[in-house]
Amino acid sequence: MSFSFQKMHANGDDFVVVDLRGQANKINRDIAKRLGDRNRGIGFNQLAVMSDCDDAAVRLTFWNPDGSMLDACGSATRGVAWQLLRETGSSSVMVRTNRGLLNCSLETDGLISVDMGEPLLHWHDVPIAQEVDTLTLPLPGNPTACSMGNPHCTFFVEDLEAVDVETLGPEMESHPLFPQKTNVHFVQVLSPTRIRLRIWERGGGIPLGSGSCSCGAAVNGIRRGLLGDSVDVECDGGTVTVRWDGIGSVFLTGPVEPNFSGVWFEGPSPNS
């Protein structure tokens, strides 16, 4: 079995796109793990698989490098949109994910915007293991939680450089309060329109950036009254813009760039 892929990144947040339109979706947990292995595979923060869809240009499914699935990936969604917009010559395209139909558009400056859908704010939707106020979780550091199709837990800190993300991130990712684990954000508010963000990504570790985490962090900051409705989110790899009016959809805008393309030849599992 073989299939073509394209490797791309968004401010260093790297992802692989596999186009299976017109074919059966042959990606499973084992294949996703092998693709995600940075030593024996391709390596990525997320994998996006394009499939046929009746009511949108494509249906997208997403995988983490550990073989787990997720419902949202802002960077990879922008990358797929970039590819589809180049194919069609259009300025907008609709894709379907587990979050529903998402409209993607090409901005005049060449950046890609995605309607990421409405954030989920109720404890049961994040999900959280017990009834809590998601604005103030009962945890040290007083974090805030929401879901953008995947769970997000945001800590607001005075000095981001003093935070040991590599230690605190995995501890909070697997905290019993989060039955499906969680993405973990550490945010320093620079102004009402700009934050500095570092991330521990569920199933992935520390990335240079993340579209959905940028959205989750901005949403939680807006809910706390720390930010306005348009926020520049500065990650390790670069900056994206998140807009949310506190009511409707969250809009994510930023760059994407292709790295390389190739063909993956799927052999027997090394454990078989």
N, C-alpha and C positions, 0 to 999 in steps of 0.2 A: 504494500500500500504506500502511496506517495501523494503529496499535495504541496501546492505552492504556498508560500508565506511572504509577508512583507514585515520587516522590522522598522519601527518608527519610534520617535520619542516626542514628548512635550515638556520642554524645559528639563530634560534629563530623565523624566519619568518614562521609562521605556516599556514598550508593549509590542506584541506580535499580532498581526492580523492574518487570519486564514480565511480565504474566500471559498466557501463551499456552495455557492449558488448553483443550482442545477444538479447538485449531488446530494447523496445522503450525508447527514452530519455524523462523521466517523470519530469525532473527538470524544474521548472519555477521560476519566480521572487519571489513569495510568499514562496515557499519551500526553495529557497536559503536564504532568509532573516531569516527564522526560523532556518535553519541549522547554520547560522552565528551568531545567538544570543548566546553570551558567558554565559548568565545566564539560558536561557531556551532551548538552543540547544546544539550544539557541540562547536561552536566558531572557527573562522579562519580569516586569512587575505584574503585568496582567496579559492575558491572552484573550483576544476578541475573535469570535467565530461568526462569520457572515453566512446566513442561510436565506432561502427563499421565504417570502412573506406576501400574503395576499393584500394587505392594506398599508404597506410601506415599502420603501425601496429594498430594505433588508430586515431580517430579524437578527439581533445580536445576542449571543450568550458569552459570558465572561468567566474566566478561570484564573485563580491564583497559582503561583508556582508550586504550592504544596498540593495541588490537585483539588482544592476546594473551589466551589462555585460562588459567585457573587452576582448581585442583581444590577449593580451600577458601576461604571468606570468612566469618569468624565474625560480623562485623557484619551483612552482608546476610542470612545465615542467620537471625539473630535477628529481622531486619526481616520476612522472609517468615513466620517463625513467629508474630510479632505479628499479622500480617494473617490468617493461617489460624485462630489462636485466637479472634480477634474474629468470624470467619465462623461458627465451629462452637460457640462458647460453651464449649469444652472447656478443660481445664487442661494438656493435653499434646497433641503432634502429632508424627508421624514424617515426615521428609523424606529423600529420597535424593539424594546427591551422588556424585561420583567417589570420595569417601572411604567410601562405603557408606551404610547407614541411620543417620541421626542423630536421636536423640530430643530434642525441644525442649519446654520446660515454662514455665508462668507461675508465678512465685514470688509469695508473699503480699504482698510490697512492690511488686508491679507490674513487677519486672525480669524479663527473659527469660533462661533458662539453656539452653545447648546442649551436648549430649554431642558433643564435637569428634572423638571417636575416639582411638585410641592414637597417640602420637608415633612416628615412624620414626627410628631412631637409628643404623642401619648406614650406612656411607659410600655404599654402592651405592644406597640408598633415598632419600638426601637430594635429588638425587644429587650426589656429588663425583667429580671426574675421575680420582682415583687412590685407592688404599687408604690410609686414614688413620684415626687415632683421632678420632672426631667430638667427643670431649670436649675435645681440645686440638689445634686445627688448626695446621699449620705455616705460620702467617702472623704478621706483626708485630701485637702486641696480644693474641696468645694467645686467639683467639675459640673459641666452641663452636658446633656446628651440629646441627640436627635438621630434620625435615620434619613439617609438620602437613597434608600434602597439597600444600604448596608449601614450597620451601626457606627456611631461616632461619639466619642467621649472627649470633651475639650477642657483642658486645664488652662487657666489664665494666670500667667506668672509675671513677676517683676523683671527678672533677668533670665532670658532664655539660655544664655551661655552657661549658666550655672546648673542647668537641668541635665541629669544623666539619662538621656532618652533610651540608651541601650539597656539600662537596668529597669527603669520605671515603666517603659513601654510594654515589654512582655508580661510584667507583673499585672498591669491593668488589663491588657488584652484578654487574659484568662481569668479575670476576677469572677467569682461566682455570681455577681450581680448581672453578668452578661452571658446568658445561656448559649448564645451563638458567637461568643467572643466579640471583640470590638476593635475598631480603629482608634488610636489614641493620639490626641493632638496636644501640643504644648505651644501656647500662643502668648506672644508679647505684643501688646497694643502700642503701636508707635504714634498713631493719631486716629481720629474717628473714621478716617478713610484708608488706613493702611495698617496691616499687621505683619509680624514676622512669625512664621509657622515652621515647626519641626514635627515630624510624624513618625509614629510607629504603626506600620500598616498590618492589619490582621492578615495572617498567613504569608507575610512577605518581608517584614523587617523594616529597616529605615530606608525610604526612597528619597530621591532628590526632589520629588514633588508628587502630588496626587490631586486630580481634578475633583473627585468626590470629597476627599478630605478638606480641600480648600473650601468647598461649598459648606460642608458641615461646620467647619471652624467659623466661617463668616456668619452663618445662620445663628450659631450659638452666641457669638459676640453681639449680634444685632438684638437677639432676644434678651440678653443681659443689659441692654442699653449702653453698651460700650462703643458701638459702631453705628455709622449711618447706613443708608440702604445701598451704597455702592462702595466696595472694599477692594483695594489692591492687596493681594495675598502674596507675600514674599516668601517663597520656599528656598531650600538649599540650591535648587537648580535654576530658579528664575521666578517670574511673577505672572500671575493670572489675575483677572478681575471677576469678582462675584457680585451680582446684583440680586437683591431680594427686598420686596416692599413690605415684608412682614405678613403677607396674606397669601399670595399666589405662588407661581413657579419661581424657582431659583435659576438664574442665568449665569453660565460660566463662559468666559471668553479668554482665549489665549492662543499661542502658537503651537503648531505641530510640524515636525520635519521627518521625512523619510531617511532611514539609514541605509538599508540594503534589502534585497529580495533574494529568494532562493527556493529550493525544493527540498522538502523533508522526506526521506525514505524511511518508512516505519518498519523496523525489523522486529524480531521476537524480544519480549521483555527480558532484561538481564536476570530477573528473578524466576523466570519460567523454566 
